Amino acid sequence: MTRVLVVDDQAMVRQGFAALLGAQADLEVVADAADGSAAVQAARIHRPDVVLMDIRMPVMDGLEATRRILADLPASKVLVLTTFDADDYVFEALRAGASGFLLKDAPAEELVKAVRVVAAGDALLSPSVTRRLISEFTRRPAAATDAAVTLASLTPRETEVMAQVARGLSNAEIAAELVLSEQTVKTHVGRILGKLGLRDRAQVVVLAYECGLVLPGRADGA
């Protein structure tokens, strides 16, 4: 059973998400919160597997709440709720440790699937959404990182796979692109995460851009 904490400052949104998720046989909504501070407290008490996190909230925003929750509960996963037209903080949320993001107006089945994907340890970063994310939220480069040092532990093939992950490709798509088996790609991704001390594919994407392995505006490989 996956334990879920729903965080949003709009009561109707919280109630709607809680009702939808609670109706699933494999999901249990253990609590909800109307702001980031309350979310941190609820997370400490209920220890959710997945936190459905809004960004813009009173008292404490979703970015700070994400940082605090993951500092206390590193095994928990945070799924950020956003609207691309309004929120400029999604990239920062991924840097804070969030495992993915979902549009607030996504269909119900996508919300349920997103919670399951994140709970399973995968990042919610489809190719089309990743391209839009990078386009929108990497306009201001992060502080420079020594890419040679950061990526030195990776083999050339692992570096190549990392670049493809940063483009938003799935394991199957990477396998086709690099003429490898899907299992081999999965093994490479696992080694990348282990060598670089990353939580999931979302952090791979962030690090790839911060290191300059992939450049903003070129997520589609053009």
C-alpha positions in Angstrom: 0.0 0.0 0.0 1.4 3.4 -1.0 0.9 6.1 1.6 0.2 9.6 0.1 0.2 13.1 1.6 -1.7 15.7 -0.4 -0.5 19.3 -0.1 -2.4 22.2 -1.6 -3.7 25.5 -0.3 -7.1 25.0 -2.0 -9.4 22.9 0.0 -11.4 21.7 -3.0 -8.2 20.6 -4.8 -7.0 18.7 -1.7 -10.4 17.0 -1.3 -10.7 16.1 -4.9 -7.2 14.6 -5.1 -7.7 12.8 -1.8 -11.0 11.3 -3.0 -9.5 10.2 -6.3 -6.4 8.6 -4.8 -8.2 7.1 -1.8 -10.5 5.2 -4.2 -7.6 3.2 -5.5 -7.0 -0.2 -3.9 -3.2 0.3 -3.7 -3.2 3.9 -2.5 -4.0 5.4 0.9 -4.2 9.1 1.6 -2.8 9.4 5.2 -3.1 13.1 5.5 -3.5 16.5 3.7 -2.1 19.9 4.4 -2.9 23.5 3.3 0.6 24.9 3.4 4.3 23.9 3.5 4.7 24.1 7.2 1.8 21.9 7.9 3.0 19.5 5.2 6.4 19.1 6.9 4.6 18.4 10.2 2.3 15.9 8.6 5.1 14.2 6.8 7.0 13.7 10.1 4.0 12.2 11.7 2.6 10.0 8.9 5.9 9.2 6.9 4.3 9.1 3.5 5.7 7.3 0.5 4.7 10.0 -1.8 3.9 13.7 -1.2 1.7 15.4 -3.8 3.1 19.0 -3.4 1.8 22.3 -4.6 4.4 25.0 -5.0 2.7 28.3 -4.3 1.3 28.3 -0.8 1.1 30.6 2.3 3.3 30.2 5.4 5.9 28.1 3.6 6.1 27.3 -0.1 6.4 23.9 -1.7 10.1 24.4 -2.5 11.1 24.8 1.2 8.7 22.1 2.3 10.2 19.7 -0.3 13.7 20.4 1.0 12.7 19.9 4.7 10.6 16.8 4.1 13.4 15.0 2.1 16.0 16.0 4.6 13.9 14.3 7.3 12.6 11.5 5.1 15.0 10.7 2.3 13.0 7.6 1.3 9.9 9.7 0.6 9.2 10.9 -3.0 7.8 14.3 -3.8 5.6 14.8 -6.9 5.2 18.5 -7.6 1.9 20.0 -8.8 2.2 22.9 -11.2 0.8 25.0 -14.0 3.4 25.8 -16.7 2.0 29.2 -17.3 2.2 30.3 -13.6 5.0 28.4 -11.8 8.6 29.4 -12.4 9.9 27.1 -9.8 9.6 23.6 -11.1 13.3 23.3 -12.0 14.2 24.5 -8.5 11.8 21.9 -7.1 13.7 19.1 -9.0 17.0 20.5 -7.7 15.5 20.3 -4.2 14.9 16.6 -4.7 11.4 16.3 -6.1 11.0 13.2 -8.3 8.8 14.7 -10.9 6.0 17.1 -11.7 2.4 17.0 -12.9 0.1 19.6 -14.4 -2.8 20.4 -12.0 -5.3 20.0 -14.8 -4.0 16.6 -15.8 -6.7 13.9 -16.3 -7.5 11.8 -13.2 -5.9 8.7 -14.6 -2.6 10.6 -15.2 -2.6 11.7 -11.5 -3.1 8.1 -10.3 -0.4 6.8 -12.7 2.0 9.6 -11.7 1.8 8.7 -8.0 2.4 5.0 -8.8 5.4 5.8 -11.1 7.0 8.0 -8.4 6.3 5.5 -5.6 8.0 2.8 -7.7 11.2 4.9 -7.7 11.0 6.3 -11.2 11.0 10.0 -12.1 8.0 11.5 -13.9 9.8 13.0 -16.8 8.3 12.2 -20.2 10.2 13.4 -23.2 7.8 16.1 -24.2 7.4 17.4 -20.7 11.2 17.4 -20.1 11.8 19.4 -23.2 9.3 22.0 -22.1 10.7 22.0 -18.6 14.2 22.7 -19.8 13.0 25.3 -22.1 11.0 27.1 -19.4 13.2 26.7 -16.3 16.8 26.6 -17.3 17.0 30.1 -18.8 19.2 31.2 -15.9 22.1 28.8 -15.6 22.9 27.4 -12.2 26.3 28.0 -10.6 29.0 26.4 -12.7 30.0 22.9 -11.8 33.3 21.2 -12.7 31.9 18.7 -15.2 35.1 16.8 -15.6 35.3 16.0 -11.9 31.6 15.3 -11.5 31.4 12.9 -14.4 34.9 11.4 -14.1 33.6 8.3 -12.5 31.4 7.5 -15.5 32.4 5.3 -18.4 32.0 6.9 -21.9 28.9 4.7 -22.4 27.4 5.8 -19.1 28.0 9.4 -20.0 26.2 8.9 -23.3 23.3 7.2 -21.5 23.2 10.1 -19.0 22.9 12.6 -21.9 20.0 10.6 -23.3 18.2 10.5 -19.9 18.6 14.3 -19.8 16.8 14.6 -23.1 13.9 12.9 -21.5 14.1 9.5 -23.3 12.8 6.4 -21.7 15.0 3.3 -21.3 13.3 1.8 -24.4 14.0 4.9 -26.4 17.6 5.1 -25.3 18.0 1.4 -26.2 16.8 2.1 -29.7 18.9 5.2 -30.0 22.2 3.6 -28.8 21.4 0.1 -30.2 21.5 -1.6 -26.8 19.1 -3.9 -25.0 16.6 -2.2 -22.6 18.0 -4.2 -19.7 21.5 -2.9 -20.5 20.3 0.6 -20.5 18.6 0.0 -17.1 21.8 -1.3 -15.8 23.7 1.8 -17.0 21.1 4.1 -15.4 21.4 2.2 -12.1 25.2 2.6 -12.2 24.9 6.3 -13.0 22.7 6.8 -10.0 25.0 4.9 -7.8 28.2 6.5 -8.9 26.9 10.0 -8.7 24.8 9.5 -5.5 21.6 10.5 -7.2 18.0 9.6 -6.1 16.4 9.1 -9.5 16.2 10.2 -13.1 15.0 13.7 -12.2 18.3 14.4 -10.5 20.2 13.0 -13.5 18.5 15.6 -15.7 19.3 18.4 -13.3 23.0 17.4 -12.9 23.4 16.9 -16.7 22.3 20.5 -17.3 24.3 21.9 -14.4 27.5 20.2 -15.6 26.9 21.3 -19.2 26.7 17.7 -20.5 23.5 18.9 -22.2 22.8 22.5 -22.9 19.5 24.4 -22.2 17.4 24.8 -25.3 18.8 21.6 -26.9 16.8 19.0 -25.0 15.5 17.7 -28.2 18.9 17.0 -29.5 18.6 19.6 -32.3 
